[in-house]
């Protein structure tokens, strides 16, 4: 298995899609919400990141549109591939180890 280096934006997108298929605007809102507004993915960064994740086989377009959402023919939905889920899990585990190290170093309570 080849390890793919994720950018921060790439991890944010994978994290947003870990709960199920979503469209770009929902991903942007998720990232801003979970970061308390500290991180905002602009459309250019978001769609370049999604394009890269698709090319790397971590994300794919999905037909799982939200039937309750207003219809917009331009809205594309994306979901994690099994490899994307593995990459997100590996990155989250690495981050957990980094948080543990920061706690041990006295940087956070």
Rosetta blueprint (number, residue, H / E / L):
1 X L
2 X L
3 X L
4 X L
5 X L
6 X L
7 X L
8 X H
9 X H
10 X H
11 X H
12 X H
13 X H
14 X H
15 X H
16 X H
17 X H
18 X L
19 X L
20 X L
21 X L
22 X E
23 X E
24 X H
25 X H
26 X H
27 X H
28 X H
29 X H
30 X H
31 X H
32 X H
33 X H
34 X H
35 X L
36 X L
37 X L
38 X L
39 X L
40 X L
41 X L
42 X L
43 X H
44 X H
45 X H
46 X H
47 X H
48 X H
49 X H
50 X H
51 X H
52 X H
53 X H
54 X H
55 X H
56 X L
57 X L
58 X L
59 X E
60 X E
61 X E
62 X E
63 X L
64 X L
65 X L
66 X L
67 X L
68 X L
69 X L
70 X L
71 X L
72 X L
73 X L
74 X L
75 X L
76 X L
77 X E
78 X E
79 X E
80 X E
81 X L
82 X H
83 X H
84 X H
85 X H
86 X H
87 X H
88 X H
89 X H
90 X H
91 X H
92 X H
93 X H
94 X H
95 X H
96 X H
97 X H
98 X H
99 X H
100 X H
101 X H
102 X H
103 X H
104 X H
105 X L
106 X L
107 X L
108 X L
109 X L
